Amino acid sequence: MSVERGDVLRIQNFLGDLRVRTWDRPEVNIEFEDYRGGGIEVSRVGGRVEVTASGRRGRERNHEYVVSVPSWLAIEIRGRELDVRVSGLEASLDVMTREGDISIRNHSGDVVARTFDGVLDVRASKGSFDLTSLDDDVILFDVEGEIHVDANDGSIELIDVDAAVVDAATVDGDIEFSGRLHRNGRYQLVTHDGDISFVTEAGVDAEFSVATYDGEFETEFPIVLQRLESGRELNFVLGEGGARVRLQAFDGTIRLMRSR
């Protein structure tokens, strides 16, 4: 099916494995193997193109789909037991699957991604990222932009990120951060039952607030405390200040380290 700039592609009711890749044609092409007699229905309403899986839907995860799209096409994906892989897109992406992993590579644009039970993995991408995995890990590597992550019952890895805003929280997992701090940036990492590792450059200019209610705080930076508050909240400034960093672990160790 032909598409135009400004269109939105919605992929829904898929089960199994979905791969979205880009090509140079202004068209959407779907290749699939469905061993239980299913099919694909395609419809258009105005600027919205809907691709819906149809037919018998067994619970076996043996359905494979490859969707080729122009890089500028905005995409929405909705699935139940669905692993999703998207690469090369230069437009907004909105993905939700109840059970399955989500992998995003070489993306440019805003991303909203939700999985109830699966790993969320984003690499070599830039944009605004709003990511949630309710029962597994979230990994971002070589990502630039604005980052909001909720892992709930998993760990969070933010490695080699370049972001002015980072907001990451988990209830039962560790958080690892390494990257560049923007002078006016805001960084908040919160875990209830896990450790936090925060790695940044030696000459950083930032204001830190560190709260370890039932854990420890370790740092490789020489610090002068501005204030020690109840609940073991430490406040201090590195360099000339600027970036605001809040690290909070109710029951875990917080480590502030220099990048090597």
N, C-alpha and C positions, 0 to 999 in steps of 0.2 A: 504493500500500500504506500502511495506517495504521501509525504508530509511536507509542511511548510514551517518556516521559522515562526515561533509563537504557539505552535501546536504543543499539546501535552499527550504523552503516551502513557496509558494506564494498563498495567499487566496484572491480572487478578485470577484468583482461584487455582493457581498452579501448585503442584505437589511434586517434590523431587529435587532436581538440580537445574538452576537457571543461570545461564551465562549471557551477559549483555556485553557486546563489543561494538566498536565504532567502525564505520567505513565512510567512503566519500560520496555515496549516493544519497539523494534526498528521499529515501525510501526506508520502510521497515520490512525486514525479512525474517521469517521465523522457521527454524529447522527444529524438528522434534522427533523423539522416539518415545512412544507411549505404548507399553506392552499390554495395556488392559482395555484397549478399544476406545480410548478417549479421542478428542479432537480439539480444534481451535475455532473460536468464533471471533470475528473481527468486525467492528462497527465504528462509525464516526458520527459524532454529534457536534456540529460547529468545529471548534479547534481542538476537540478532545477525541483521541483515537483509543478505543478500548479493545484489549485482547483478552479473551476469557477462555480458560480451559473448560471443556465440556465433555459429556459422556460419562462412562463409568469411572469412578474414582476409588480404586482400592487403596488400602493403607500402606502397601509396599512402596518404598521410596525408590522406584525404578524408572521415573519419568525424567527425561533429559531434554532441555530446551536450549537452543542458541538463538539469540535475538540480535540482529545487526541493525544499527541505527546510525544516523548522522550524529556527529559529536555535539551539535547544538540543540538536540532535542531533549526537552525536559521529560523526566520519567517518574512515574509512581508505580510501586510494586507492592502487591498484597498477596501473601501466601499463608498456608497453614504449616505443613511440614516441608519447608523449602529452604535449601541452601542457595544463596545468591552471590554471584560474582559479577562485578561491574568494573570495566576498565576503559580509560580514555575519554570519558564523558566530560564535556565542557558546558554543563547546564545543571539546573537544579535536579536533585535526586531525593526521593522520598520512599523509603523502604520499610515495610513491616512484615515480619514473619513470626508466627507463634513458636515454632520450633525449627531452628536451623541457624547455620553460620552465615554471616554477611562479610564479604571481602570486597574492598574498594581500592582500586589502584589508579594512579595517574589521573586523578580527578581534579577538575577546576570548576568550582561553583558551590552553592549551598547544599548541605547534606543533612537530612533528618533520617535516622536509622534506628529501628527498634527490633529487638528480638527477645522473646520471653525466655528462651533456653538455647543459647548458642554463643559462639565467640564472634565478636565484632572487631574486624581488623582493617585498618585504613593506613595506606602507605603512599609516599610520594605524591601528596595531594595538597591543594590549597583552597581555602574558602571558609565558610562558616559551618561548624560541625556540631550537631545536636544528637548525641549518641546514647542509647540505653540498652543494656543487657541485664535482664532481671536475675539471671541465674548462671552467669559465666563471665569470662574476662573481656576487657576492652583493650585493644592495642592500637596505638598510633605511632607511626615511625616516619620521620621526615615529612612532617605536616606543618603547613603555614596557614595562619588565619586566626579565627576565634573558635575556642574549644569549650564545649559543655558536655560532660560525661557523667553518667550515673550507672554504676555497675551493680549496686544493691548487694549481690551475693557472689562477687568475683573480684579479681584484682584488676588494677588499671596500670598500663604502661604507656607513658608519654615520653618517647625517646627522640632526641634531636628535633624538638619542635621549636617553631618560631612564631609565637603568638602573643598578641597584646592582651588577650583575655583567656584565662584558663580557669574553669570551674569544674572540679572533679570530686566526686563523692562516692563512697561505697560503705556498706554496713559491715560486711565480713570479708575483707580482703586488703592486700597491700596496695600502696600507690607508689609508683616510681616516676620521677620527672627528671629530664635533662634537656637543657635548651637555653636559648637566649632570652633574657628579660628585657622588655621594652621599658624605657625610662618612666613612662606614664601608664605602664601596664598594671593589670590586676590579676593576681594568682591565688586561688583558694583550693587547697587540697584537704579533704576531710575523710577520715575513716573512723569507725567505731571500734572495730576489733581487728586491727592490722597495723603494720609499720608503714612509715613514710620515708622515702629516700628522695631528697631534693638536691640535684647537682646543677651548679651553674658556674659561670666564669669567675676567676679570682678577683677581678676589678669591678665587681657588680655594685651598682648604686640602688639600694632598696631598703624599704622599711619592713621589718619582719614582726609578726605576731605569732608566737608558737605556744600551743596549749597541749600539754601531755598530762591528762588527769590521773592516769594510773600506769604511766610508762616512764621512759627516759628521753632526754634530749642530748644528742651528740653533735658537735660541730667541728669542722676543720678551719673555721674562720675565727679570728680574734674578735670578740664582741664585748661591748660595754652595755650592760643592761640599763635601760631607761626606767623600767618599772617592773616590779614583781607583784602580780596580783594573786588573789585567792584562786584556788583551782590550778595553780602552777601555770599561769600564763606569763610568758616572757616577751618583752618588747625591746627591740634593739634596731639600730641603723647600721648598715654597711655602706661605706663610701659616703656619697653626698645624699643618699636617699633618693626617692623618686618612685620606683616601682613599689607596689604594695603586695606583700606576700603574707598569706595566713595559712599556717599549717596546724592541723588539729587531729590528734589521735587520742581517743578516750582510753584505750587499753593497748598501747603499742609504743614502739620506739620511733622517734623522729631523728633522722640524720640529715644534716646540712653539710654538703661536701663540695669541694672544688672540682671542676672538670679537669681531666688530665690532658 
